[in-house]
Amino acid sequence: MERARTYNDFAPANDPYGERNFGALEHNGNRIIWKVDAYDRDLRYGSPDPADPHVTGRVLTIMLAGEY
């Protein structure tokens, strides 16, 4: 969890839109991916304005790459 929280290996090749909402790392021989999605406050639909925390709820998903 800490490595996903502090991840900072963003580059145009893996973050072409500059959103910094996805990453991949290796841990104990496993490839782990994480993704942050921005939803409306009810977590039902996409946020109308992901930059506004008053109308946005964020969900972090962390999984083994093989589960994707």
CHARMM-style PDB file with segment names, atoms N, HN, CA, C and O in Angstrom:
ATOM      1  N   MET     1       0.823  -1.184   0.000  1.00  0.00      PROA
ATOM      2  CA  MET     1       0.000   0.000   0.000  1.00  0.00      PROA
ATOM      3  C   MET     1       0.872   1.255   0.000  1.00  0.00      PROA
ATOM      4  O   MET     1       0.590   2.221  -0.709  1.00  0.00      PROA
ATOM      5  N   GLU     2       1.925   1.225   0.799  1.00  0.00      PROA
ATOM      6  HN  GLU     2       2.154   0.440   1.375  1.00  0.00      PROA
ATOM      7  CA  GLU     2       2.818   2.382   0.888  1.00  0.00      PROA
ATOM      8  C   GLU     2       3.502   2.657  -0.451  1.00  0.00      PROA
ATOM      9  O   GLU     2       3.667   3.817  -0.828  1.00  0.00      PROA
ATOM     10  N   ARG     3       3.897   1.620  -1.165  1.00  0.00      PROA
ATOM     11  HN  ARG     3       3.763   0.678  -0.858  1.00  0.00      PROA
ATOM     12  CA  ARG     3       4.561   1.834  -2.455  1.00  0.00      PROA
ATOM     13  C   ARG     3       3.604   2.398  -3.484  1.00  0.00      PROA
ATOM     14  O   ARG     3       4.025   3.179  -4.337  1.00  0.00      PROA
ATOM     15  N   ALA     4       2.351   2.040  -3.439  1.00  0.00      PROA
ATOM     16  HN  ALA     4       2.009   1.405  -2.746  1.00  0.00      PROA
ATOM     17  CA  ALA     4       1.368   2.640  -4.351  1.00  0.00      PROA
ATOM     18  C   ALA     4       1.126   4.095  -3.959  1.00  0.00      PROA
ATOM     19  O   ALA     4       0.993   4.955  -4.830  1.00  0.00      PROA
ATOM     20  N   ARG     5       1.068   4.378  -2.667  1.00  0.00      PROA
ATOM     21  HN  ARG     5       1.176   3.680  -1.959  1.00  0.00      PROA
ATOM     22  CA  ARG     5       0.833   5.739  -2.191  1.00  0.00      PROA
ATOM     23  C   ARG     5       1.968   6.678  -2.571  1.00  0.00      PROA
ATOM     24  O   ARG     5       1.729   7.843  -2.889  1.00  0.00      PROA
ATOM     25  N   THR     6       3.192   6.185  -2.542  1.00  0.00      PROA
ATOM     26  HN  THR     6       3.386   5.239  -2.285  1.00  0.00      PROA
ATOM     27  CA  THR     6       4.346   7.042  -2.812  1.00  0.00      PROA
ATOM     28  C   THR     6       4.878   6.890  -4.238  1.00  0.00      PROA
ATOM     29  O   THR     6       5.915   7.464  -4.572  1.00  0.00      PROA
ATOM     30  N   TYR     7       4.191   6.136  -5.068  1.00  0.00      PROA
ATOM     31  HN  TYR     7       3.349   5.671  -4.797  1.00  0.00      PROA
ATOM     32  CA  TYR     7       4.617   5.913  -6.457  1.00  0.00      PROA
ATOM     33  C   TYR     7       4.817   7.253  -7.165  1.00  0.00      PROA
ATOM     34  O   TYR     7       3.977   8.149  -7.077  1.00  0.00      PROA
ATOM     35  N   ASN     8       5.942   7.370  -7.864  1.00  0.00      PROA
ATOM     36  HN  ASN     8       6.624   6.643  -7.936  1.00  0.00      PROA
ATOM     37  CA  ASN     8       6.228   8.624  -8.559  1.00  0.00      PROA
ATOM     38  C   ASN     8       7.012   8.372  -9.848  1.00  0.00      PROA
ATOM     39  O   ASN     8       7.821   9.206 -10.255  1.00  0.00      PROA
ATOM     40  N   ASP     9       6.779   7.242 -10.481  1.00  0.00      PROA
ATOM     41  HN  ASP     9       6.122   6.565 -10.150  1.00  0.00      PROA
ATOM     42  CA  ASP     9       7.507   6.888 -11.695  1.00  0.00      PROA
ATOM     43  C   ASP     9       6.671   7.209 -12.934  1.00  0.00      PROA
ATOM     44  O   ASP     9       6.558   6.383 -13.840  1.00  0.00      PROA
ATOM     45  N   PHE    10       6.096   8.388 -12.971  1.00  0.00      PROA
ATOM     46  HN  PHE    10       6.188   9.059 -12.235  1.00  0.00      PROA
ATOM     47  CA  PHE    10       5.251   8.788 -14.087  1.00  0.00      PROA
ATOM     48  C   PHE    10       6.104   9.349 -15.213  1.00  0.00      PROA
ATOM     49  O   PHE    10       7.054  10.096 -14.978  1.00  0.00      PROA
ATOM     50  N   ALA    11       5.754   8.979 -16.435  1.00  0.00      PROA
ATOM     51  HN  ALA    11       4.982   8.373 -16.626  1.00  0.00      PROA
ATOM     52  CA  ALA    11       6.461   9.448 -17.636  1.00  0.00      PROA
ATOM     53  C   ALA    11       5.452   9.476 -18.782  1.00  0.00      PROA
ATOM     54  O   ALA    11       4.404   8.838 -18.687  1.00  0.00      PROA
ATOM     55  N   PRO    12       5.743  10.190 -19.845  1.00  0.00      PROA
ATOM     56  CA  PRO    12       4.805  10.220 -20.979  1.00  0.00      PROA
ATOM     57  C   PRO    12       4.425   8.831 -21.504  1.00  0.00      PROA
ATOM     58  O   PRO    12       3.306   8.639 -21.981  1.00  0.00      PROA
ATOM     59  N   ALA    13       5.322   7.883 -21.422  1.00  0.00      PROA
ATOM     60  HN  ALA    13       6.230   8.039 -21.034  1.00  0.00      PROA
ATOM     61  CA  ALA    13       5.021   6.535 -21.926  1.00  0.00      PROA
ATOM     62  C   ALA    13       3.968   5.820 -21.090  1.00  0.00      PROA
ATOM     63  O   ALA    13       3.171   5.056 -21.635  1.00  0.00      PROA
ATOM     64  N   ASN    14       3.946   6.049 -19.771  1.00  0.00      PROA
ATOM     65  HN  ASN    14       4.593   6.669 -19.328  1.00  0.00      PROA
ATOM     66  CA  ASN    14       2.972   5.351 -18.925  1.00  0.00      PROA
ATOM     67  C   ASN    14       1.899   6.280 -18.360  1.00  0.00      PROA
ATOM     68  O   ASN    14       1.011   5.833 -17.633  1.00  0.00      PROA
ATOM     69  N   ASP    15       1.977   7.563 -18.689  1.00  0.00      PROA
ATOM     70  HN  ASP    15       2.698   7.926 -19.279  1.00  0.00      PROA
ATOM     71  CA  ASP    15       0.986   8.536 -18.221  1.00  0.00      PROA
ATOM     72  C   ASP    15       0.790   9.609 -19.299  1.00  0.00      PROA
ATOM     73  O   ASP    15       1.081  10.783 -19.070  1.00  0.00      PROA
ATOM     74  N   PRO    16       0.297   9.202 -20.473  1.00  0.00      PROA
ATOM     75  CA  PRO    16       0.243  10.136 -21.613  1.00  0.00      PROA
ATOM     76  C   PRO    16      -0.661  11.350 -21.396  1.00  0.00      PROA
ATOM     77  O   PRO    16      -0.466  12.376 -22.047  1.00  0.00      PROA
ATOM     78  N   TYR    17      -1.636  11.261 -20.506  1.00  0.00      PROA
ATOM     79  HN  TYR    17      -1.795  10.427 -19.976  1.00  0.00      PROA
ATOM     80  CA  TYR    17      -2.554  12.378 -20.281  1.00  0.00      PROA
ATOM     81  C   TYR    17      -2.224  13.173 -19.026  1.00  0.00      PROA
ATOM     82  O   TYR    17      -2.927  14.129 -18.701  1.00  0.00      PROA
ATOM     83  N   GLY    18      -1.164  12.794 -18.315  1.00  0.00      PROA
ATOM     84  HN  GLY    18      -0.593  12.017 -18.578  1.00  0.00      PROA
ATOM     85  CA  GLY    18      -0.754  13.512 -17.120  1.00  0.00      PROA
ATOM     86  C   GLY    18      -1.718  13.393 -15.957  1.00  0.00      PROA
ATOM     87  O   GLY    18      -1.748  14.271 -15.095  1.00  0.00      PROA
ATOM     88  N   GLU    19      -2.509  12.324 -15.911  1.00  0.00      PROA
ATOM     89  HN  GLU    19      -2.484  11.611 -16.612  1.00  0.00      PROA
ATOM     90  CA  GLU    19      -3.517  12.169 -14.856  1.00  0.00      PROA
ATOM     91  C   GLU    19      -2.960  11.555 -13.579  1.00  0.00      PROA
ATOM     92  O   GLU    19      -3.537  11.736 -12.507  1.00  0.00      PROA
ATOM     93  N   ARG    20      -1.862  10.839 -13.676  1.00  0.00      PROA
ATOM     94  HN  ARG    20      -1.393  10.691 -14.547  1.00  0.00      PROA
ATOM     95  CA  ARG    20      -1.235  10.199 -12.514  1.00  0.00      PROA
ATOM     96  C   ARG    20      -2.225   9.342 -11.725  1.00  0.00      PROA
ATOM     97  O   ARG    20      -2.266   9.389 -10.496  1.00  0.00      PROA
ATOM     98  N   ASN    21      -3.013   8.567 -12.451  1.00  0.00      PROA
ATOM     99  HN  ASN    21      -2.979   8.529 -13.450  1.00  0.00      PROA
ATOM    100  CA  ASN    21      -4.045   7.748 -11.805  1.00  0.00      PROA
ATOM    101  C   ASN    21      -3.838   6.250 -11.997  1.00  0.00      PROA
ATOM    102  O   ASN    21      -4.734   5.461 -11.697  1.00  0.00      PROA
ATOM    103  N   PHE    22      -2.667   5.846 -12.495  1.00  0.00      PROA
ATOM    104  HN  PHE    22      -1.939   6.486 -12.739  1.00  0.00      PROA
ATOM    105  CA  PHE    22      -2.377   4.436 -12.732  1.00  0.00      PROA
ATOM    106  C   PHE    22      -0.889   4.209 -12.531  1.00  0.00      PROA
ATOM    107  O   PHE    22      -0.072   5.065 -12.869  1.00  0.00      PROA
ATOM    108  N   GLY    23      -0.541   3.056 -11.981  1.00  0.00      PROA
ATOM    109  HN  GLY    23      -1.205   2.361 -11.706  1.00  0.00      PROA
ATOM    110  CA  GLY    23       0.861   2.702 -11.833  1.00  0.00      PROA
ATOM    111  C   GLY    23       1.035   1.201 -11.754  1.00  0.00      PROA
ATOM    112  O   GLY    23       0.083   0.460 -11.506  1.00  0.00      PROA
ATOM    113  N   ALA    24       2.259   0.766 -11.967  1.00  0.00      PROA
ATOM    114  HN  ALA    24       3.032   1.368 -12.169  1.00  0.00      PROA
ATOM    115  CA  ALA    24       2.610  -0.652 -11.880  1.00  0.00      PROA
ATOM    116  C   ALA    24       3.954  -0.764 -11.181  1.00  0.00      PROA
ATOM    117  O   ALA    24       4.843   0.064 -11.380  1.00  0.00      PROA
ATOM    118  N   LEU    25       4.090  -1.796 -10.359  1.00  0.00      PROA
ATOM    119  HN  LEU    25       3.368  -2.469 -10.197  1.00  0.00      PROA
ATOM    120  CA  LEU    25       5.343  -2.004  -9.644  1.00  0.00      PROA
ATOM    121  C   LEU    25       5.541  -3.486  -9.399  1.00  0.00      PROA
ATOM    122  O   LEU    25       4.609  -4.280  -9.533  1.00  0.00      PROA
ATOM    123  N   GLU    26       6.758  -3.850  -9.041  1.00  0.00      PROA
ATOM    124  HN  GLU    26       7.515  -3.205  -8.933  1.00  0.00      PROA
ATOM    125  CA  GLU    26       7.094  -5.225  -8.699  1.00  0.00      PROA
ATOM    126  C   GLU    26       7.231  -5.330  -7.182  1.00  0.00      PROA
ATOM    127  O   GLU    26       7.813  -4.458  -6.538  1.00  0.00      PROA
ATOM    128  N   HSD    27       6.687  -6.410  -6.623  1.00  0.00      PROA
ATOM    129  HN  HSD    27       6.214  -7.119  -7.146  1.00  0.00      PROA
ATOM    130  CA  HSD    27       6.813  -6.653  -5.188  1.00  0.00      PROA
ATOM    131  C   HSD    27       6.887  -8.154  -4.952  1.00  0.00      PROA
ATOM    132  O   HSD    27       5.974  -8.890  -5.328  1.00  0.00      PROA
ATOM    133  N   ASN    28       7.959  -8.606  -4.338  1.00  0.00      PROA
ATOM    134  HN  ASN    28       8.701  -8.008  -4.034  1.00  0.00      PROA
ATOM    135  CA  ASN    28       8.152 -10.043  -4.059  1.00  0.00      PROA
ATOM    136  C   ASN    28       7.942 -10.898  -5.300  1.00  0.00      PROA
ATOM    137  O   ASN    28       7.345 -11.972  -5.221  1.00  0.00      PROA
ATOM    138  N   GLY    29       8.428 -10.432  -6.440  1.00  0.00      PROA
ATOM    139  HN  GLY    29       8.913  -9.560  -6.504  1.00  0.00      PROA
ATOM    140  CA  GLY    29       8.319 -11.191  -7.682  1.00  0.00      PROA
ATOM    141  C   GLY    29       6.966 -11.103  -8.363  1.00  0.00      PROA
ATOM    142  O   GLY    29       6.741 -11.769  -9.373  1.00  0.00      PROA
ATOM    143  N   ASN    30       6.066 -10.300  -7.832  1.00  0.00      PROA
ATOM    144  HN  ASN    30       6.249  -9.759  -7.011  1.00  0.00      PROA
ATOM    145  CA  ASN    30       4.732 -10.137  -8.423  1.00  0.00      PROA
ATOM    146  C   ASN    30       4.596  -8.750  -9.037  1.00  0.00      PROA
ATOM    147  O   ASN    30       5.047  -7.759  -8.463  1.00  0.00      PROA
ATOM    148  N   ARG    31       3.974  -8.688 -10.204  1.00  0.00      PROA
ATOM    149  HN  ARG    31       3.607  -9.493 -10.671  1.00  0.00      PROA
ATOM    150  CA  ARG    31       3.657  -7.397 -10.822  1.00  0.00      PROA
ATOM    151  C   ARG    31       2.319  -6.942 -10.250  1.00  0.00      PROA
ATOM    152  O   ARG    31       1.321  -7.658 -10.336  1.00  0.00      PROA
ATOM    153  N   ILE    32       2.307  -5.761  -9.673  1.00  0.00      PROA
ATOM    154  HN  ILE    32       3.118  -5.179  -9.603  1.00  0.00      PROA
ATOM    155  CA  ILE    32       1.122  -5.202  -9.034  1.00  0.00      PROA
ATOM    156  C   ILE    32       0.751  -3.928  -9.766  1.00  0.00      PROA
ATOM    157  O   ILE    32       1.613  -3.103 -10.069  1.00  0.00      PROA
ATOM    158  N   ILE    33      -0.537  -3.770 -10.049  1.00  0.00      PROA
ATOM    159  HN  ILE    33      -1.237  -4.440  -9.803  1.00  0.00      PROA
ATOM    160  CA  ILE    33      -1.014  -2.552 -10.693  1.00  0.00      PROA
ATOM    161  C   ILE    33      -2.017  -1.865  -9.773  1.00  0.00      PROA
ATOM    162  O   ILE    33      -2.704  -2.510  -8.981  1.00  0.00      PROA
ATOM    163  N   TRP    34      -2.083  -0.552  -9.897  1.00  0.00      PROA
ATOM    164  HN  TRP    34      -1.524  -0.028 -10.541  1.00  0.00      PROA
ATOM    165  CA  TRP    34      -3.060   0.211  -9.127  1.00  0.00      PROA
ATOM    166  C   TRP    34      -3.683   1.266 -10.023  1.00  0.00      PROA
ATOM    167  O   TRP    34      -3.069   1.718 -10.989  1.00  0.00      PROA
ATOM    168  N   LYS    35      -4.904   1.652  -9.694  1.00  0.00      PROA
ATOM    169  HN  LYS    35      -5.403   1.285  -8.910  1.00  0.00      PROA
ATOM    170  CA  LYS    35      -5.658   2.608 -10.491  1.00  0.00      PROA
ATOM    171  C   LYS    35      -6.570   3.394  -9.565  1.00  0.00      PROA
ATOM    172  O   LYS    35      -7.198   2.829  -8.670  1.00  0.00      PROA
ATOM    173  N   VAL    36      -6.641   4.717  -9.789  1.00  0.00      PROA
ATOM    174  HN  VAL    36      -6.131   5.176 -10.516  1.00  0.00      PROA
ATOM    175  CA  VAL    36      -7.559   5.577  -9.048  1.00  0.00      PROA
ATOM    176  C   VAL    36      -8.647   6.030 -10.015  1.00  0.00      PROA
ATOM    177  O   VAL    36      -8.354   6.561 -11.087  1.00  0.00      PROA
ATOM    178  N   ASP    37      -9.891   5.821  -9.636  1.00  0.00      PROA
ATOM    179  HN  ASP    37     -10.129   5.389  -8.766  1.00  0.00      PROA
ATOM    180  CA  ASP    37     -11.030   6.257 -10.450  1.00  0.00      PROA
ATOM    181  C   ASP    37     -11.782   7.349  -9.697  1.00  0.00      PROA
ATOM    182  O   ASP    37     -11.912   7.299  -8.474  1.00  0.00      PROA
ATOM    183  N   ALA    38     -12.277   8.340 -10.446  1.00  0.00      PROA
ATOM    184  HN  ALA    38     -12.172   8.380 -11.440  1.00  0.00      PROA
ATOM    185  CA  ALA    38     -13.017   9.466  -9.864  1.00  0.00      PROA
ATOM    186  C   ALA    38     -14.500   9.307 -10.186  1.00  0.00      PROA
ATOM    187  O   ALA    38     -14.898   9.290 -11.351  1.00  0.00      PROA
ATOM    188  N   TYR    39     -15.306   9.191  -9.139  1.00  0.00      PROA
ATOM    189  HN  TYR    39     -14.983   9.204  -8.192  1.00  0.00      PROA
ATOM    190  CA  TYR    39     -16.749   9.012  -9.270  1.00  0.00      PROA
ATOM    191  C   TYR    39     -17.489  10.210  -8.687  1.00  0.00      PROA
ATOM    192  O   TYR    39     -16.899  11.070  -8.032  1.00  0.00      PROA
ATOM    193  N   ASP    40     -18.792  10.243  -8.941  1.00  0.00      PROA
ATOM    194  HN  ASP    40     -19.271   9.545  -9.472  1.00  0.00      PROA
ATOM    195  CA  ASP    40     -19.612  11.228  -8.246  1.00  0.00      PROA
ATOM    196  C   ASP    40     -19.658  10.851  -6.765  1.00  0.00      PROA
ATOM    197  O   ASP    40     -19.168   9.784  -6.395  1.00  0.00      PROA
ATOM    198  N   ARG    41     -20.223  11.685  -5.925  1.00  0.00      PROA
ATOM    199  HN  ARG    41     -20.621  12.552  -6.225  1.00  0.00      PROA
ATOM    200  CA  ARG    41     -20.195  11.444  -4.485  1.00  0.00      PROA
ATOM    201  C   ARG    41     -20.936  10.178  -4.069  1.00  0.00      PROA
ATOM    202  O   ARG    41     -20.668   9.637  -2.996  1.00  0.00      PROA
ATOM    203  N   ASP    42     -21.869   9.690  -4.900  1.00  0.00      PROA
ATOM    204  HN  ASP    42     -22.088  10.129  -5.772  1.00  0.00      PROA
ATOM    205  CA  ASP    42     -22.584   8.450  -4.603  1.00  0.00      PROA
ATOM    206  C   ASP    42     -21.847   7.223  -5.123  1.00  0.00      PROA
ATOM    207  O   ASP    42     -22.311   6.098  -4.934  1.00  0.00      PROA
ATOM    208  N   LEU    43     -20.704   7.425  -5.774  1.00  0.00      PROA
ATOM    209  HN  LEU    43     -20.327   8.339  -5.927  1.00  0.00      PROA
ATOM    210  CA  LEU    43     -19.888   6.350  -6.346  1.00  0.00      PROA
ATOM    211  C   LEU    43     -20.664   5.511  -7.356  1.00  0.00      PROA
ATOM    212  O   LEU    43     -20.471   4.299  -7.452  1.00  0.00      PROA
ATOM    213  N   ARG    44     -21.546   6.172  -8.110  1.00  0.00      PROA
ATOM    214  HN  ARG    44     -21.703   7.157  -8.033  1.00  0.00      PROA
ATOM    215  CA  ARG    44     -22.344   5.470  -9.112  1.00  0.00      PROA
ATOM    216  C   ARG    44     -21.916   5.802 -10.533  1.00  0.00      PROA
ATOM    217  O   ARG    44     -21.951   4.937 -11.407  1.00  0.00      PROA
ATOM    218  N   TYR    45     -21.514   7.040 -10.773  1.00  0.00      PROA
ATOM    219  HN  TYR    45     -21.486   7.743 -10.063  1.00  0.00      PROA
ATOM    220  CA  TYR    45     -21.170   7.505 -12.115  1.00  0.00      PROA
ATOM    221  C   TYR    45     -19.834   8.244 -12.064  1.00  0.00      PROA
ATOM    222  O   TYR    45     -19.310   8.516 -10.984  1.00  0.00      PROA
ATOM    223  N   GLY    46     -19.297   8.562 -13.216  1.00  0.00      PROA
ATOM    224  HN  GLY    46     -19.722   8.341 -14.093  1.00  0.00      PROA
ATOM    225  CA  GLY    46     -18.075   9.348 -13.266  1.00  0.00      PROA
ATOM    226  C   GLY    46     -18.302  10.726 -12.670  1.00  0.00      PROA
ATOM    227  O   GLY    46     -19.400  11.277 -12.750  1.00  0.00      PROA
ATOM    228  N   SER    47     -17.259  11.273 -12.076  1.00  0.00      PROA
ATOM    229  HN  SER    47     -16.367  10.825 -12.011  1.00  0.00      PROA
ATOM    230  CA  SER    47     -17.364  12.597 -11.466  1.00  0.00      PROA
ATOM    231  C   SER    47     -17.594  13.666 -12.529  1.00  0.00      PROA
ATOM    232  O   SER    47     -16.985  13.616 -13.597  1.00  0.00      PROA
ATOM    233  N   PRO    48     -18.469  14.634 -12.249  1.00  0.00      PROA
ATOM    234  CA  PRO    48     -18.666  15.726 -13.193  1.00  0.00      PROA
ATOM    235  C   PRO    48     -17.449  16.648 -13.266  1.00  0.00      PROA
ATOM    236  O   PRO    48     -17.258  17.351 -14.258  1.00  0.00      PROA
ATOM    237  N   ASP    49     -16.623  16.642 -12.210  1.00  0.00      PROA
ATOM    238  HN  ASP    49     -16.778  16.070 -11.405  1.00  0.00      PROA
ATOM    239  CA  ASP    49     -15.410  17.469 -12.182  1.00  0.00      PROA
ATOM    240  C   ASP    49     -14.398  16.807 -11.249  1.00  0.00      PROA
ATOM    241  O   ASP    49     -14.373  17.116 -10.058  1.00  0.00      PROA
ATOM    242  N   PRO    50     -13.559  15.897 -11.769  1.00  0.00      PROA
ATOM    243  CA  PRO    50     -12.622  15.161 -10.908  1.00  0.00      PROA
ATOM    244  C   PRO    50     -11.692  16.040 -10.079  1.00  0.00      PROA
ATOM    245  O   PRO    50     -11.169  15.581  -9.063  1.00  0.00      PROA
ATOM    246  N   ALA    51     -11.472  17.276 -10.477  1.00  0.00      PROA
ATOM    247  HN  ALA    51     -11.897  17.649 -11.302  1.00  0.00      PROA
ATOM    248  CA  ALA    51     -10.591  18.164  -9.715  1.00  0.00      PROA
ATOM    249  C   ALA    51     -11.285  18.767  -8.497  1.00  0.00      PROA
ATOM    250  O   ALA    51     -10.621  19.352  -7.640  1.00  0.00      PROA
ATOM    251  N   ASP    52     -12.601  18.637  -8.405  1.00  0.00      PROA
ATOM    252  HN  ASP    52     -13.140  18.162  -9.101  1.00  0.00      PROA
ATOM    253  CA  ASP    52     -13.361  19.234  -7.299  1.00  0.00      PROA
ATOM    254  C   ASP    52     -13.702  18.170  -6.257  1.00  0.00      PROA
ATOM    255  O   ASP    52     -14.557  17.322  -6.512  1.00  0.00      PROA
ATOM    256  N   PRO    53     -13.054  18.195  -5.089  1.00  0.00      PROA
ATOM    257  CA  PRO    53     -13.328  17.172  -4.076  1.00  0.00      PROA
ATOM    258  C   PRO    53     -14.735  17.232  -3.490  1.00  0.00      PROA
ATOM    259  O   PRO    53     -15.178  16.274  -2.856  1.00  0.00      PROA
ATOM    260  N   HSD    54     -15.441  18.337  -3.691  1.00  0.00      PROA
ATOM    261  HN  HSD    54     -15.082  19.115  -4.207  1.00  0.00      PROA
ATOM    262  CA  HSD    54     -16.807  18.443  -3.172  1.00  0.00      PROA
ATOM    263  C   HSD    54     -17.811  17.625  -3.983  1.00  0.00      PROA
ATOM    264  O   HSD    54     -18.897  17.314  -3.493  1.00  0.00      PROA
ATOM    265  N   VAL    55     -17.455  17.275  -5.221  1.00  0.00      PROA
ATOM    266  HN  VAL    55     -16.573  17.528  -5.619  1.00  0.00      PROA
ATOM    267  CA  VAL    55     -18.362  16.491  -6.068  1.00  0.00      PROA
ATOM    268  C   VAL    55     -17.737  15.171  -6.501  1.00  0.00      PROA
ATOM    269  O   VAL    55     -18.281  14.469  -7.353  1.00  0.00      PROA
ATOM    270  N   THR    56     -16.585  14.834  -5.908  1.00  0.00      PROA
ATOM    271  HN  THR    56     -16.143  15.404  -5.215  1.00  0.00      PROA
ATOM    272  CA  THR    56     -15.837  13.655  -6.346  1.00  0.00      PROA
ATOM    273  C   THR    56     -15.518  12.726  -5.193  1.00  0.00      PROA
ATOM    274  O   THR    56     -15.081  13.159  -4.127  1.00  0.00      PROA
ATOM    275  N   GLY    57     -15.743  11.441  -5.423  1.00  0.00      PROA
ATOM    276  HN  GLY    57     -16.098  11.089  -6.289  1.00  0.00      PROA
ATOM    277  CA  GLY    57     -15.273  10.389  -4.529  1.00  0.00      PROA
ATOM    278  C   GLY    57     -14.268   9.561  -5.302  1.00  0.00      PROA
ATOM    279  O   GLY    57     -14.505   9.237  -6.466  1.00  0.00      PROA
ATOM    280  N   ARG    58     -13.170   9.218  -4.694  1.00  0.00      PROA
ATOM    281  HN  ARG    58     -12.978   9.481  -3.749  1.00  0.00      PROA
ATOM    282  CA  ARG    58     -12.129   8.459  -5.386  1.00  0.00      PROA
ATOM    283  C   ARG    58     -12.080   7.033  -4.854  1.00  0.00      PROA
ATOM    284  O   ARG    58     -12.284   6.787  -3.666  1.00  0.00      PROA
ATOM    285  N   VAL    59     -11.802   6.096  -5.768  1.00  0.00      PROA
ATOM    286  HN  VAL    59     -11.637   6.297  -6.733  1.00  0.00      PROA
ATOM    287  CA  VAL    59     -11.678   4.690  -5.413  1.00  0.00      PROA
ATOM    288  C   VAL    59     -10.320   4.204  -5.899  1.00  0.00      PROA
ATOM    289  O   VAL    59      -9.981   4.360  -7.073  1.00  0.00      PROA
ATOM    290  N   LEU    60      -9.547   3.619  -4.998  1.00  0.00      PROA
ATOM    291  HN  LEU    60      -9.822   3.492  -4.045  1.00  0.00      PROA
ATOM    292  CA  LEU    60      -8.247   3.051  -5.336  1.00  0.00      PROA
ATOM    293  C   LEU    60      -8.397   1.540  -5.444  1.00  0.00      PROA
ATOM    294  O   LEU    60      -8.885   0.886  -4.523  1.00  0.00      PROA
ATOM    295  N   THR    61      -7.973   0.998  -6.572  1.00  0.00      PROA
ATOM    296  HN  THR    61      -7.575   1.529  -7.321  1.00  0.00      PROA
ATOM    297  CA  THR    61      -7.969  -0.450  -6.787  1.00  0.00      PROA
ATOM    298  C   THR    61      -6.524  -0.897  -6.913  1.00  0.00      PROA
ATOM    299  O   THR    61      -5.763  -0.343  -7.707  1.00  0.00      PROA
ATOM    300  N   ILE    62      -6.147  -1.898  -6.131  1.00  0.00      PROA
ATOM    301  HN  ILE    62      -6.766  -2.347  -5.486  1.00  0.00      PROA
ATOM    302  CA  ILE    62      -4.811  -2.489  -6.199  1.00  0.00      PROA
ATOM    303  C   ILE    62      -4.993  -3.981  -6.442  1.00  0.00      PROA
ATOM    304  O   ILE    62      -5.764  -4.645  -5.748  1.00  0.00      PROA
ATOM    305  N   MET    63      -4.269  -4.508  -7.447  1.00  0.00      PROA
ATOM    306  HN  MET    63      -3.643  -3.969  -8.011  1.00  0.00      PROA
ATOM    307  CA  MET    63      -4.422  -5.936  -7.753  1.00  0.00      PROA
ATOM    308  C   MET    63      -3.165  -6.493  -8.392  1.00  0.00      PROA
ATOM    309  O   MET    63      -2.300  -5.747  -8.851  1.00  0.00      PROA
ATOM    310  N   LEU    64      -3.080  -7.794  -8.415  1.00  0.00      PROA
ATOM    311  HN  LEU    64      -3.784  -8.399  -8.043  1.00  0.00      PROA
ATOM    312  CA  LEU    64      -2.026  -8.455  -9.174  1.00  0.00      PROA
ATOM    313  C   LEU    64      -2.323  -8.249 -10.655  1.00  0.00      PROA
ATOM    314  O   LEU    64      -3.477  -8.328 -11.075  1.00  0.00      PROA
ATOM    315  N   ALA    65      -1.290  -7.987 -11.441  1.00  0.00      PROA
ATOM    316  HN  ALA    65      -0.352  -7.923 -11.099  1.00  0.00      PROA
ATOM    317  CA  ALA    65      -1.491  -7.745 -12.870  1.00  0.00      PROA
ATOM    318  C   ALA    65      -2.188  -8.934 -13.543  1.00  0.00      PROA
ATOM    319  O   ALA    65      -2.957  -8.739 -14.484  1.00  0.00      PROA
ATOM    320  N   GLY    66      -1.934 -10.144 -13.081  1.00  0.00      PROA
ATOM    321  HN  GLY    66      -1.309 -10.302 -12.316  1.00  0.00      PROA
ATOM    322  CA  GLY    66      -2.573 -11.326 -13.654  1.00  0.00      PROA
ATOM    323  C   GLY    66      -4.069 -11.400 -13.401  1.00  0.00      PROA
ATOM    324  O   GLY    66      -4.762 -12.187 -14.046  1.00  0.00      PROA
ATOM    325  N   GLU    67      -4.575 -10.604 -12.482  1.00  0.00      PROA
ATOM    326  HN  GLU    67      -4.011  -9.965 -11.959  1.00  0.00      PROA
ATOM    327  CA  GLU    67      -6.012 -10.585 -12.188  1.00  0.00      PROA
ATOM    328  C   GLU    67      -6.776  -9.655 -13.102  1.00  0.00      PROA
ATOM    329  O   GLU    67      -8.006  -9.684 -13.134  1.00  0.00      PROA
ATOM    330  N   TYR    68      -6.049  -8.819 -13.854  1.00  0.00      PROA
ATOM    331  HN  TYR    68      -5.050  -8.796 -13.828  1.00  0.00      PROA
ATOM    332  CA  TYR    68      -6.711  -7.825 -14.702  1.00  0.00      PROA
ATOM    333  C   TYR    68      -7.316  -8.448 -15.928  1.00  0.00      PROA
ATOM    334  OT1 TYR    68      -7.911  -7.747 -16.747  1.00  0.00      PROA
TER     335      TYR     68
END
